Amino acid sequence: MDVSRIRALRGPNLWSRHTAIEAIVSCATAECAISDLPGFEAGLRARFPAIGELGHRGQASMADALEAAALALQAHAGCPVTFSRTSPTIEPGVFQVVVEYSEEAVGRLAFDLARQLCQAAQDNAPFNLDAALTQLRDLDEDVRLGPSTGAIVSAAVTRGIPFRRLTDGSLVQFGWGSRQQRIQAAETSRTSAIAESIAQDKELTKMLLESAGVPVPTGRSVSDAEDAWAAACELGGPVVVKPRDGNQGKGVAVNIATREEVMAAYAVAVEFRDDVMVERYLPGHDYRLLVIGNQLVAAARRDPPQVIGDGEHTIRELVEIVNRDPLRSDGHATSLTKIRFDDIALATLAGQHLQATSVPARGQRVILRNNANLSTGGSATDVTDDVHPDVAARAVAAARMVGLDICGVDVICETVLKPLEEQGGGIVEVNAAPGLRMHLSPSFGKGRAVGEAIINTMFAPGDNGRIPVVAVAGTNGKTTTVRLIAHLLGSKGLRVGMTNSDGVYIQRRRIDTGDCSGPRSARNVLMHPEVDAAVFETARGGVLREGLAFDRCDVAVVTNIGMGDHLGLSYISTVEDLAVVKRVIVQNVAPTGMAVLNAADPNVVVMANSCPGGVTFFANDRNHPVMATHRAQGHRIVYVEDGQIVAAQGEMRHRIALTEIPLTQGGRIGFQVENAMAAVAAAWALGLEWPVVHAGLASFINDAATAPGRFNTFSYKGAMVIADYGHNPDAMLALVQAIDNLPSERRSVVISGAGDRRDEDIREQTRILSAAFDSVILYQDACQRGRADGEVLGLLRQGLEGAARTRHSEEILGEFNAIDRALEQLKPGDLCLILVDQVEEALAHIAKRVAEVG
């Protein structure tokens, strides 16, 4: 078994809406049916008893075994995955294996471990299942979001707000474009950097709180260990020694009184920060109050890390036993953190006249730290419902004084049932980016929906953070339709992000060049803060390589499905196969969205059955059976009648004269009429006002600047020159039909061919053109896309054999030389179609030649 071409499908894809790993698996003849491999399945189950069913068709192959193993390994490692599939390709013994993942790195590792497992079963070799599952769990813990960030993301998903993880850490974007908000852990886009800086400075925080009448412990900064002892003497009684801008309880020592304790505590604190504070120790319990958006949403009592003696084990051994709890980890991935056994722990033990090797009596409570941070191994008990209104008000006042939208307020008092002033309690710290674990999964009591509270402060009720998204797919017309829809949205005053085969555009300014019709470019647009709406050309290649860039779109447009669109690549060998790929955008229309489908194309029509939202059909003929039936059912249709584009539903009709749409040249360019109908239907689905649609259609000029390579026309010495990027047989047919409506004395065409098309598709292009043009000039593309030198030209020549109209053909070396040759042969009244390869360069070259003759 050979595993190759492993891909990560990071969005909705050909197989499902799940993120998934896809691999090509080649099996030897015997491996195509594991029943032909004696002892294999028994050996596989002996090594992994919980692997589950193998295959879904009754006859399982080695690829099916790999699929089942990769899914089951992730599931038993604790990953929330359920989907997998194995599909045979047209090549005997070759399969496409798809397995869902929740974390890409974990999914890739699971594939590799599954391959090792299958190989071990085949070779009767050992396989360490426990080690494999541990490896997967450890990696999953390393790469997945921590509980705090994960809770916020989960709350966003529940509300239908899209998210994207921007780093390997906890920086996450919610929403798209101009509606986006970002978080990093428990900080949001609205968290002030100044407020965060204030919170880190404990002395400044205390001064501000004190000025607001919030009770705080007295104390001051100290310069060295002797000064720390002097400050302790000034305060009298027990004190707290801590870094001035520390966090997570690092370097904090509490309830210490002797010179030795203070000096030792200073030595620990100064390791974390140069600035150290000494404060009066407030007796009582340690409480964390969480303030979000000026409201107290959760509160927990934190207890210090401790162990209970059993009369047998030493304190060090008891700590090791407690740390084995799967709910405890070294970081923040679980609800509890392992207890630290460090110098502070030893000093705390010494204060209880104990050592690491002491064996406490059964039931004896041993404190390992005087502070109760979860980050150092403490535990938490939810007390949200017990908080006195005055205590809550003090916490909110502290957060507002510092300026934090999400704030963890640390309070020391005997109880939260009474005001702080009545019991001598106070606020000892205010924390930016507070940990949420103690509120989400407290050691005791119920968890609180703090993730939901954070999302509710970032997005108002009913706001899902989305901008309108339009996806356009098809064989021909995609780029023009994308540009026209984007222009219509721009006419409404929206800032539009657009991707197509020419580049990435933000508000009509190109920010990236080349073919940008894939998901990476679309994701970049959705991340741009100045985008109010997005229109994406969605090519088959990107869908196959990586899936979609979005979880759902508002409008999906499919223009047509034709021959020559990279058929034969990636196991897409027929038009029907291609339609399945193009259908992905339709399958992921929002329930409130709309699919805009070409009613004249049967392969497009059937996509309507896969759409979760509504459907608008478009076609020239309103009496087409599909159109008539759809209209009779009260649904939307767009058609052409009496020189007008008509949008109709029920009794409603809205008409737009083709003479108002320069793109169509008064309706003479048939394929542009279809593109205009698709754009009108999309604009209707998006709720654009009809005056805006009229104005946008009238102002869209199909020139080399607005739509490069899309039927751009020039006048040269009294002849018409048309430049187009058509590159498949269906495009040739559409161009010929359009040109048949234009007057001309003599017709000539300049053409090359893309090397990544099938031989028959390359031949078919010149076969179609030879019936419509008097003269053909062939040239070779700058990039042959895997073809040998001259191979494409040879196929194009074959298409000219037996030409119905062409009487003259020649081959010219180089695209620009071919253009010059065609132009020098033109006479007034002629028409020349130039099928460009290097679009921008060729258009600039034509424009230069036109300018030279005035």
C-alpha positions in Angstrom: 0.0 0.0 0.0 1.4 3.4 -1.0 0.0 6.6 0.4 0.6 9.8 -1.6 -0.7 13.3 -2.3 -2.0 14.0 1.2 -4.1 17.2 1.3 -5.8 19.1 4.1 -9.3 20.1 3.1 -9.7 23.1 5.4 -13.3 24.0 4.5 -16.4 22.5 3.0 -15.3 20.3 0.2 -16.2 17.6 -2.4 -16.8 15.1 0.3 -18.5 16.9 3.2 -18.7 20.1 5.2 -16.1 18.7 7.6 -12.4 19.6 7.6 -10.6 16.5 6.5 -7.4 14.8 5.4 -7.6 13.4 1.8 -5.0 11.0 0.5 -4.5 8.9 -2.7 -3.9 5.3 -1.7 -2.6 2.8 -4.2 -3.1 -0.9 -3.3 -1.4 -3.9 -4.7 -3.8 -6.4 -6.4 -4.0 -8.6 -3.3 -4.6 -5.6 -1.1 -7.8 -4.5 -3.0 -9.7 -7.1 -1.0 -8.4 -7.8 2.5 -10.2 -11.1 2.5 -7.4 -12.2 0.1 -4.8 -11.4 2.9 -4.9 -14.3 5.3 -4.9 -13.2 8.9 -4.8 -9.5 8.1 -8.1 -8.4 9.6 -7.7 -10.6 12.6 -4.2 -9.1 13.1 -5.5 -5.6 12.7 -8.2 -6.1 15.3 -5.8 -7.8 17.7 -3.6 -4.7 17.6 -6.6 -2.3 17.7 -9.8 -4.0 18.9 -11.9 -0.8 18.7 -11.1 -0.1 15.1 -14.8 -0.6 14.0 -16.2 -1.7 10.7 -14.0 -2.0 7.7 -15.4 -0.7 4.4 -18.9 0.4 3.5 -19.6 -1.7 0.4 -19.2 -5.3 1.7 -15.8 -5.7 0.1 -13.1 -4.0 2.1 -9.7 -3.0 0.7 -6.5 -2.0 2.5 -7.5 1.6 1.8 -10.8 0.9 3.8 -8.7 -0.4 6.7 -6.5 2.7 6.6 -9.6 4.9 6.6 -11.1 3.1 9.6 -7.9 3.2 11.5 -7.2 6.9 11.0 -10.7 7.8 12.1 -10.8 5.4 15.1 -7.3 6.4 16.4 -8.4 10.1 16.5 -11.7 9.2 18.1 -10.1 7.1 20.9 -7.5 9.9 21.5 -10.5 12.1 22.4 -10.9 14.1 19.1 -14.5 14.9 18.1 -14.4 13.2 14.6 -17.1 11.1 13.0 -16.8 11.2 9.2 -14.7 9.2 6.8 -14.9 7.7 3.3 -13.0 5.6 0.9 -13.8 6.0 -2.8 -12.3 4.0 -5.8 -10.9 6.1 -8.6 -10.9 5.3 -12.3 -7.5 3.7 -11.9 -7.6 0.1 -10.7 -6.4 -0.3 -7.2 -6.2 3.4 -6.5 -8.5 5.0 -3.9 -9.3 8.4 -2.4 -9.4 8.1 1.3 -10.9 11.0 3.3 -10.9 11.2 7.1 -12.3 14.1 9.2 -9.9 16.0 11.6 -10.5 18.5 14.3 -6.8 19.6 14.3 -4.9 19.3 11.1 -1.6 18.2 12.6 -3.4 15.5 14.6 -5.2 14.3 11.5 -2.0 14.0 9.6 -0.3 12.2 12.4 -3.3 9.8 12.7 -3.0 9.0 9.0 0.7 8.1 9.5 0.0 6.0 12.5 -2.9 4.3 10.7 -0.5 3.4 7.9 2.0 2.0 10.5 -0.8 0.0 12.1 -1.9 -1.6 8.8 1.6 -2.4 7.9 2.2 -4.0 11.2 -0.9 -6.2 10.8 0.2 -7.2 7.3 3.8 -8.0 8.4 2.7 -9.6 11.7 4.9 -7.0 13.5 4.2 -5.3 16.9 2.3 -2.0 17.1 2.2 0.0 20.4 -1.4 1.2 20.5 -1.0 3.0 23.9 2.0 4.9 22.7 0.2 5.9 19.5 -2.9 7.2 21.3 -0.6 9.0 23.8 1.2 10.6 20.9 -2.1 11.8 19.4 -3.4 13.1 22.7 -0.2 15.0 23.5 -0.2 16.6 20.1 -3.9 17.4 20.3 -3.3 19.1 23.7 -0.4 21.1 22.2 -2.2 22.4 19.2 -5.8 22.8 20.1 -7.3 25.9 21.6 -7.1 26.1 25.4 -10.3 25.9 27.5 -10.7 29.7 27.8 -10.3 30.5 24.1 -12.1 27.3 23.2 -15.2 28.3 25.2 -15.4 31.7 23.5 -15.0 30.0 20.1 -17.7 27.5 21.0 -20.1 30.3 22.0 -19.4 32.0 18.6 -20.1 28.8 16.7 -23.4 28.4 18.6 -24.5 31.9 17.4 -23.4 31.1 13.8 -20.5 33.5 13.9 -17.6 32.3 11.7 -14.1 32.1 13.2 -10.6 31.7 11.9 -7.6 30.9 14.0 -4.8 33.3 13.0 -1.9 31.8 14.8 -0.9 28.5 16.5 -1.7 30.3 19.8 -4.9 31.9 20.9 -5.3 34.7 18.4 -8.7 34.2 16.8 -10.8 36.3 14.4 -14.6 36.2 14.6 -16.7 37.5 11.8 -15.6 38.7 8.3 -14.3 41.8 6.8 -15.5 45.1 8.3 -17.7 43.1 10.8 -14.8 41.2 12.4 -13.7 41.2 16.0 -10.6 39.5 17.4 -9.6 37.9 20.6 -6.4 36.7 22.1 -7.2 34.5 25.1 -9.6 36.6 27.1 -8.7 39.9 25.5 -10.7 41.4 22.7 -10.3 43.9 19.9 -11.8 46.4 22.4 -9.4 45.7 25.2 -7.3 48.8 25.6 -3.6 48.5 25.6 -3.4 51.3 28.1 -5.8 49.5 30.4 -3.8 46.3 30.1 -0.6 48.2 30.9 -2.3 49.7 34.0 -3.5 46.3 35.2 0.1 44.9 34.9 1.3 47.7 37.2 -0.1 46.6 40.6 1.0 49.8 42.4 -0.6 52.1 39.8 -3.8 49.9 39.8 -4.0 50.2 43.6 -3.6 53.9 43.5 -6.4 54.3 40.9 -8.7 52.0 42.8 -8.1 53.8 46.1 -9.0 57.1 44.4 -12.3 55.5 43.3 -13.1 54.5 46.9 -12.5 50.8 46.3 -10.9 49.1 49.4 -7.4 47.9 48.7 -4.5 46.7 51.0 -1.8 49.2 51.9 1.7 48.7 50.8 4.5 50.0 48.6 7.3 49.0 46.1 10.6 48.0 47.5 14.1 48.3 46.1 15.8 45.2 47.7 15.4 42.5 50.3 16.3 44.8 53.2 13.8 47.3 52.0 11.2 44.6 51.7 11.7 43.7 55.4 11.6 47.4 56.2 8.2 47.7 54.4 6.9 44.6 56.3 7.9 46.2 59.6 6.1 49.5 58.6 2.9 47.6 57.8 3.1 45.3 60.9 1.7 41.8 60.9 1.7 39.4 58.0 2.4 40.6 54.5 2.3 39.7 50.8 5.4 39.9 48.6 4.8 39.9 44.9 6.2 41.2 41.6 4.8 44.6 40.7 3.6 43.4 37.3 3.3 39.7 37.7 0.6 37.3 36.6 -0.8 33.8 37.3 0.5 34.0 40.8 4.2 33.7 39.7 6.6 34.8 42.4 3.8 35.6 45.0 4.1 34.7 48.6 1.3 35.5 51.1 0.8 35.5 54.8 4.5 35.7 55.8 5.8 37.6 58.8 9.4 36.7 59.7 12.5 38.3 58.4 13.6 35.0 56.9 10.3 34.5 55.1 10.2 38.0 53.7 13.9 37.8 52.5 13.2 34.4 50.8 10.0 35.6 49.3 11.8 38.7 47.8 14.5 36.5 46.3 11.8 34.4 44.5 9.7 37.5 43.4 12.7 39.3 41.9 13.4 36.3 39.7 10.2 37.2 37.8 10.4 41.0 37.8 12.8 43.6 39.0 10.1 45.6 40.7 8.7 44.0 43.8 5.9 45.1 46.2 5.1 44.4 49.8 1.5 44.7 50.9 -0.5 44.1 54.1 -1.9 40.6 54.2 -5.7 40.5 54.2 -7.0 37.5 56.0 -9.8 35.5 54.5 -10.5 33.5 51.3 -9.3 34.2 47.8 -12.1 35.0 45.4 -11.9 35.7 41.6 -14.7 37.9 40.3 -15.1 38.0 36.5 -16.4 41.3 35.0 -17.4 41.3 31.4 -18.9 44.4 29.8 -19.6 46.2 33.1 -21.4 43.2 34.5 -20.3 40.5 37.0 -20.9 37.2 35.2 -19.0 34.7 37.4 -17.3 34.3 40.8 -15.2 31.6 42.3 -13.5 30.9 45.6 -10.0 29.7 44.9 -8.3 27.4 47.3 -4.5 26.9 47.5 -2.9 23.7 46.2 -3.0 21.1 48.9 -2.7 17.4 49.6 -4.4 15.2 52.2 -2.2 12.9 54.2 -2.8 9.1 54.2 -0.2 8.2 56.8 1.8 6.2 54.2 3.2 8.6 51.5 5.5 11.5 51.7 4.3 15.0 50.7 6.3 14.8 47.5 4.7 11.4 46.7 1.3 12.8 47.5 1.8 15.6 45.1 2.9 13.2 42.4 -0.3 11.1 43.0 -2.5 14.2 42.8 -0.7 15.4 39.6 -1.6 12.1 37.9 -5.2 13.2 37.7 -6.1 13.5 34.0 -7.9 16.8 34.8 -4.5 18.2 35.6 -1.8 19.2 33.0 1.3 21.3 32.9 -0.5 24.1 31.0 -4.0 25.4 30.6 -5.4 22.7 28.3 -7.3 21.0 31.2 -9.5 22.4 34.0 -6.8 22.0 36.6 -3.0 22.5 36.6 -0.4 20.3 38.2 0.8 21.4 41.6 4.2 23.0 41.5 6.8 21.6 43.8 9.3 24.4 43.9 11.1 26.7 46.4 7.8 28.5 47.3 6.2 25.1 48.0 9.2 24.1 50.2 9.1 27.4 52.1 5.3 27.0 52.6 5.9 23.6 54.0 8.6 24.9 56.3 6.1 27.4 57.7 4.0 24.3 58.7 7.2 22.6 60.2 7.1 20.1 57.3 9.5 18.9 54.6 9.1 17.2 51.2 9.9 13.9 52.9 7.4 14.3 55.7 4.7 11.7 55.9 1.5 13.6 57.1 -1.1 11.7 59.2 -4.2 10.4 57.6 -6.6 13.2 56.9 -4.0 15.9 57.6 -4.4 18.9 55.3 -1.0 20.1 53.9 -0.9 23.5 52.0 1.7 23.8 49.2 1.2 27.5 48.6 -0.5 30.3 50.3 -1.9 31.9 47.1 -4.7 30.1 45.4 -4.0 30.6 41.6 -5.2 27.7 39.4 -2.0 28.2 37.5 0.0 26.9 40.4 -2.2 24.0 41.2 -5.1 25.5 43.2 -8.8 24.6 42.9 -12.0 26.6 42.5 -15.5 26.6 43.9 -18.3 28.5 42.1 -19.9 31.2 44.3 -21.5 33.3 41.6 -25.0 33.1 43.1 -23.6 34.2 46.6 -22.0 37.5 45.6 -23.5 40.5 47.5 -24.6 43.3 45.2 -22.2 45.7 46.9 -19.3 43.3 46.3 -20.3 43.0 42.6 -20.5 46.8 42.3 -17.0 47.1 43.7 -15.7 44.6 41.2 -17.4 46.4 38.3 -16.0 49.8 39.6 -12.5 48.4 39.7 -12.8 47.1 36.1 -14.1 50.4 34.9 -11.5 52.4 36.7 -8.7 50.5 35.0 -10.6 50.5 31.7 -10.9 46.7 31.0 -13.8 45.2 29.0 -12.9 41.8 30.4 -11.5 41.8 33.9 -10.6 39.3 36.6 -10.9 41.0 40.0 -9.1 39.3 42.9 -10.8 39.9 46.2 -9.6 38.8 49.7 -12.4 38.6 52.3 -14.1 36.1 54.6 -17.2 35.9 52.5 -18.8 37.4 49.4 -22.1 37.4 51.2 -21.3 40.7 52.9 -19.9 44.1 51.7 -16.1 44.3 51.8 -16.0 47.2 54.2 -18.0 45.3 56.8 -15.3 42.6 57.0 -12.1 44.4 56.3 -11.8 42.8 52.9 -10.3 44.4 49.8 -9.4 44.1 46.1 -5.8 43.0 45.8 -5.4 42.7 42.0 -7.1 43.5 38.7 -6.2 41.2 35.8 -6.3 41.7 32.0 -6.8 38.5 30.0 -8.1 36.6 33.0 -8.2 32.8 32.9 -11.7 31.4 32.5 -11.1 27.8 33.5 -12.2 28.2 37.1 -15.6 29.5 35.9 -16.1 27.1 33.0 -15.2 23.9 34.9 -14.9 24.7 38.6 -13.7 22.0 40.9 -16.9 22.3 42.8 -20.2 23.9 41.7 -21.7 24.6 38.3 -19.8 26.1 35.3 -20.8 29.5 34.0 -21.3 30.5 30.3 -18.6 33.1 30.3 -17.7 32.4 26.7 -21.2 33.3 25.7 -21.0 36.5 27.8 -17.8 37.5 26.0 -19.3 36.9 22.6 -22.4 38.8 23.6 -20.3 41.9 24.4 -18.5 41.7 21.1 -21.6 41.1 18.9 -25.1 42.5 19.5 -28.1 40.2 19.5 -28.8 39.1 16.0 -25.3 40.1 14.7 -23.5 37.1 13.3 -20.4 39.1 12.2 -20.9 38.1 8.6 -20.7 40.2 5.4 -22.6 39.2 2.2 -20.6 36.5 0.4 -21.2 35.6 -3.2 -19.4 32.5 -4.8 -19.3 32.1 -8.6 -18.4 28.9 -10.3 -18.8 27.5 -13.8 -16.8 26.7 -16.9 -17.1 30.1 -18.7 -18.2 33.6 -17.7 -17.1 33.3 -14.1 -14.7 36.3 -14.0 -17.0 38.7 -15.9 -19.9 37.7 -13.6 -17.8 38.2 -10.5 -16.6 41.6 -11.7 -20.2 42.7 -12.6 -21.7 41.5 -9.3 -18.8 43.3 -7.4 -19.5 46.4 -9.4 -23.2 46.3 -8.6 -22.4 46.0 -4.9 -20.0 48.8 -5.2 -22.7 50.9 -6.8 -24.6 50.6 -3.5 -21.7 52.2 -1.7 -20.3 49.0 -0.2 -16.6 48.4 0.0 -16.2 45.2 -2.0 -13.5 42.5 -1.9 -13.2 40.4 -5.0 -11.1 37.5 -6.1 -10.8 36.1 -9.7 -8.3 34.7 -12.1 -6.7 38.1 -12.5 -6.0 38.9 -8.9 -7.4 40.1 -5.5 -9.2 43.4 -5.4 -10.2 45.6 -2.5 -12.4 48.5 -3.5 -11.3 48.1 -7.1 -7.6 48.3 -6.1 -5.7 45.2 -6.9 -3.6 44.0 -4.0 -2.5 40.7 -5.5 -1.9 39.4 -9.0 -2.1 36.1 -10.9 -4.8 33.5 -10.6 -6.4 34.2 -7.3 -9.6 32.1 -7.7 -8.7 29.7 -4.8 -9.5 29.6 -1.1 -6.3 31.2 0.2 -7.1 34.5 -1.7 -10.7 34.4 -0.5 -9.7 33.9 3.1 -7.4 37.0 2.8 -10.4 39.0 1.6 -12.6 37.8 4.5 -9.8 38.9 6.8 -9.5 42.4 5.4 -11.1 45.0 7.8 -12.2 47.3 4.9 -14.5 44.8 3.2 -18.3 45.1 3.5 -19.1 42.4 0.9 -17.1 39.8 -0.9 -17.5 38.2 -4.4 -15.3 35.1 -5.1 -14.5 33.3 -8.3 -14.4 29.7 -7.1 -12.3 27.5 -9.3 -12.5 23.7 -9.3 -8.7 23.5 -8.5 -9.1 25.3 -5.1 -12.1 23.3 -4.1 -10.2 20.0 -4.8 -7.0 21.1 -3.2 -8.3 22.7 0.0 -12.1 23.1 0.0 -14.0 26.4 0.4 -12.7 29.4 2.3 -16.1 30.0 4.0 -18.6 27.8 5.8 -21.5 29.2 3.8 -22.3 31.9 1.3 -25.3 34.1 0.7 -25.4 33.6 -3.0 -23.9 30.8 -5.2 -23.9 31.4 -8.9 -23.1 28.6 -11.4 -22.9 29.9 -14.9 -22.5 26.6 -16.9 -20.7 23.3 -17.0 -18.8 22.6 -20.2 -16.0 20.5 -21.7 -12.4 21.4 -21.5 -12.3 22.8 -17.9 -9.2 20.8 -16.8 -11.0 17.5 -17.4 -8.7 14.5 -16.8 -7.0 16.1 -13.8 -7.5 15.0 -10.2 -9.8 12.1 -11.3 -12.3 14.6 -12.7 -12.7 13.0 -16.1 -16.3 13.8 -17.2 -18.6 16.8 -17.3 -20.7 15.0 -14.6 -17.6 14.7 -12.4 -16.9 18.4 -12.9 -20.5 19.3 -12.0 -20.1 17.5 -8.6 -17.1 19.8 -7.8 -18.9 23.0 -9.0 -21.9 21.9 -6.9 -20.0 22.4 -3.6 -20.8 26.1 -3.5 -24.5 25.4 -4.0 -24.4 22.8 -1.2 -23.1 25.4 1.2 -25.5 28.2 0.5 -27.0 29.6 3.8 -30.6 28.5 4.5 -31.6 32.1 4.0 -29.4 32.4 0.9 -30.0 31.8 -2.8 -28.5 29.7 -5.6 -28.5 31.3 -9.1 -28.4 28.5 -11.6 -28.4 28.3 -15.4 -31.7 26.6 -16.4 -30.4 25.8 -19.9 -27.7 23.6 -18.6 -29.0 20.2 -17.3 -25.8 19.6 -15.2 -26.5 22.9 -13.4 -30.2 22.4 -13.0 -29.8 19.3 -10.9 -27.8 21.3 -8.4 -31.0 22.9 -7.2 -31.8 19.6 -5.3 -28.6 20.2 -3.2 -29.3 23.8 -2.2 -30.3 24.5 1.5 -31.7 27.9 0.5 -33.8 29.2 -2.4 -33.1 28.9 -6.1 -33.3 31.5 -8.9 -33.1 30.0 -12.4 -32.0 32.1 -15.4 -32.1 31.4 -19.2 -32.9 33.3 -22.4 -36.2 31.5 -22.8 -38.8 32.0 -20.1 -40.8 29.0 -21.6 -38.0 26.6 -21.1 -39.6 23.7 -19.0 -37.4 24.3 -16.0 -38.1 28.0 -16.0 -41.8 27.6 -16.6 -42.2 25.0 -13.8 -40.1 27.1 -11.3 -42.1 30.2 -12.1 -45.4 28.3 -11.7 -44.3 27.3 -8.2 -43.9 30.9 -7.2 -40.1 31.0 -7.4 -37.7 33.5 -9.0 -36.6 33.4 -12.6 -34.6 35.8 -14.8 -35.0 35.7 -18.6 -34.8 37.8 -21.8 -37.9 39.1 -23.5 -38.4 41.9 -26.1 -34.8 43.1 -25.8 -35.0 43.3 -22.0 -33.8 41.3 -19.0 -36.8 40.4 -16.9 -36.7 39.4 -13.2 -40.0 37.7 -12.3 -41.7 36.1 -9.4 -45.4 35.5 -9.2 -47.1 38.6 -10.5 -43.9 40.7 -10.0 -41.9 41.8 -13.1 -38.9 44.1 -13.3 -37.4 44.9 -16.7 -34.0 46.2 -17.7 -33.4 47.1 -21.3 -30.4 45.4 -22.9 -29.5 48.8 -24.5 -28.9 50.0 -20.9 -26.2 47.3 -20.4 -23.1 48.2 -22.4 -21.6 44.8 -21.5 -24.0 43.1 -23.9 -23.6 45.5 -26.8 -27.3 45.9 -27.0 -27.9 42.2 -26.6 -25.7 41.2 -29.5 -23.1 39.4 -27.3 -25.1 36.3 -26.2 -22.8 35.0 -23.5 -22.6 38.5 -21.9 -26.4 38.6 -21.8 -26.2 35.3 -19.8 -23.5 36.8 -17.5 -25.7 39.9 -17.0 -28.7 37.8 -16.1 -26.7 35.9 -13.5 -25.5 39.1 -12.0 -29.0 40.6 -11.9 -30.3 37.5 -10.1 -27.5 37.7 -7.6 -28.1 41.3 -6.9 -31.8 40.6 -6.5 -31.0 37.8 -4.0 -28.8 40.2 -2.0 -31.6 42.7 -1.8 -30.1 45.5 -3.9 -32.6 48.2 -4.9 -33.5 48.1 -8.6 -32.3 51.7 -9.2 -28.9 50.7 -7.9 -28.9 47.6 -10.2 -29.8 49.8 -13.2 -27.1 52.3 -12.4 -24.5 49.6 -11.9 -25.3 47.8 -15.1 -25.2 51.0 -17.1 -21.8 52.1 -15.6 -20.0 48.7 -16.1 -17.8 49.2 -19.1 -16.3 46.0 -20.5 -12.9 47.4 -21.4 -9.4 46.2 -20.7 -9.3 48.0 -17.4 -12.6 46.8 -16.0 -12.6 43.3 -17.3 -9.3 42.4 -18.9 -9.4 39.6 -21.5 -13.2 39.4 -21.5 -14.3 40.4 -25.0 -12.4 43.7 -25.0 -12.8 45.6 -28.2 -10.5 47.9 -30.1 -10.6 49.8 -33.4 -7.6 49.4 -35.6 -7.4 51.0 -39.1 -11.2 50.7 -39.5 -11.2 47.0 -38.4 -12.6 45.6 -35.2 -10.2 43.8 -32.9 -11.5 41.6 -30.0 -9.2 40.3 -27.3 -10.5 37.4 -25.1 -9.1 34.9 -22.7 -11.3 32.0 -23.9 -9.5 28.8 -23.6 -11.8 25.8 -24.0 -14.3 24.5 -26.7 -17.3 26.0 -25.0 -15.7 29.4 -24.9 -14.9 29.1 -28.6 -18.6 28.3 -29.4 -19.8 31.3 -27.3 -17.3 33.6 -29.0 -18.3 32.4 -32.5 -22.0 32.9 -31.7 -21.2 36.5 -30.5 -19.1 37.3 -33.5 -21.8 36.0 -35.9 -23.9 39.0 -34.6 -21.2 41.5 -35.6 -20.6 42.8 -39.1 -17.3 41.9 -40.8 -15.8 41.6 -44.3 -13.1 39.1 -43.4 -12.4 37.3 -40.2 -9.1 36.2 -38.7 -8.2 34.6 -35.3 -5.0 34.3 -33.3 -4.9 31.3 -31.0 -2.7 29.1 -28.9 -3.7 26.4 -26.5 -3.3 25.5 -22.8 -1.2 22.4 -22.3 -3.1 21.1 -19.3 -6.2 20.4 -21.4 -7.0 17.0 -23.0 -5.8 16.4 -26.5 -9.3 16.3 -27.9 -10.2 19.6 -26.2 -7.2 21.4 -27.8 -8.1 20.0 -31.2 -11.7 20.9 -30.8 -10.9 24.6 -30.3 -9.4 25.0 -33.8 -12.0 22.7 -35.3 -14.7 25.2 -34.0 -12.8 28.3 -35.1 -12.0 26.8 -38.6 -15.7 26.9 -39.4 -16.0 30.6 -38.5 -12.8 32.3 -39.5 -11.1 32.9 -42.9 -7.6 33.0 -41.5 -6.0 31.4 -38.4 -2.6 32.3 -36.8 -1.2 29.8 -34.3 1.3 30.7 -31.6 2.8 28.8 -28.7 1.9 29.8 -25.1 4.7 31.1 -22.9 4.1 28.2 -20.5 3.3 24.8 -22.0 2.1 23.4 -18.7 3.9 20.0 -18.9 3.7 19.6 -22.7 6.7 19.1 -25.0 7.8 22.0 -27.2 5.5 22.2 -30.2 3.1 19.5 -29.0 0.2 21.9 -28.4 0.7 23.5 -31.9 0.6 20.1 -33.4 -2.8 19.4 -31.8 -4.1 22.7 -32.9 -3.0 22.0 -36.5 -4.9 18.7 -36.4 -8.1 20.6 -35.5 -7.7 22.6 -38.7 -7.7 19.6 -41.0 -10.7 19.7 -43.3 -11.6 23.2 -42.3 -15.0 24.4 -43.4 -14.1 28.1 -43.9 -10.4 28.7 -43.0 -8.3 29.0 -46.2 -5.2 30.3 -44.7 -3.2 29.4 -41.5 0.3 30.0 -40.3 2.4 29.6 -37.2 4.2 32.5 -35.6 6.8 32.3 -32.9 5.7 34.3 -29.8 2.4 35.8 -28.8 3.3 39.4 -29.5 4.7 38.6 -32.9 1.5 36.7 -33.7 -0.6 39.7 -32.7 1.5 42.0 -34.9 1.2 39.7 -37.8 -2.6 39.6 -37.5 -2.8 43.4 -37.2 -0.7 44.1 -40.2 -3.1 42.0 -42.4 -6.2 43.9 -41.3 -8.2 46.1 -43.7 -11.2 48.3 -42.9 -14.3 46.3 -42.2 -12.3 43.2 -41.0 -12.8 41.5 -37.7 -9.9 39.9 -35.7 -10.3 37.8 -32.6 -7.1 37.5 -30.5 -7.2 34.8 -27.9 -4.6 36.1 -25.4 -2.4 34.1 -23.1 -0.5 36.7 -21.1 -3.6 38.8 -20.6 -2.3 42.1 -19.3 0.8 42.1 -21.4 -1.1 41.2 -24.6 -3.7 43.9 -23.9 -1.1 46.5 -23.4 0.6 45.4 -26.6 -2.6 45.7 -28.6 -3.4 49.1 -27.0 0.1 50.3 -27.9 -0.3 49.3 -31.6 -3.7 50.9 -31.7 -2.3 54.2 -30.3 0.5 54.1 -32.9 -1.9 54.4 -35.8 -4.1 56.9 -34.0 
